[in-house]
């Protein structure tokens, strides 16, 4: 397999080497790869949310049907949360427009709030009042966006990977 190596210089002055299967240098010049690589981060963040926050691989039972149900229920909850976050973000943008920084939703907090309300929504036991309260609570759970912020990571000892079926978190 032939690959193309592309050298990209970051804002910090550091050089990063990217690997691609796009060989045509005229159609894909080296300078576009920095932007393309940056566009990937939204997708990478979504994978991280699904794996770490939603625990998409943490199933409540071992049968194939239950695994499918758990998987699709978690995808549904993630999508529903994303829709409500989109509305809450519009509200937060108006609420915090006079502040120094822009603000965005904290997805971990919003997903946690949604997990507690989704059963009420699906059973039809709560209506517009619950959705309004959820969106307003989400709009209050924001983080400041600080562009070009660089912070050194503290590398902590890694946790044991996987989920023990006897001990799951109860949140």
Secondary structure, DSSP 8 states (H G I E B T S, - for coil): ---EEEEEE-TTS-EEEEEES---TTTS-TTHHHHHHHHTHHHHHHHHIIIIIS-TT--S-SSHHHHHHHHHHHHHHHHHHHHHHHHHHHHHHHHTTTSSSEEEE-HHHHHHHHHHHHHHHHHTSS-HHHHHHHHHHHHHSEEEE-TT-------------S--TT-----
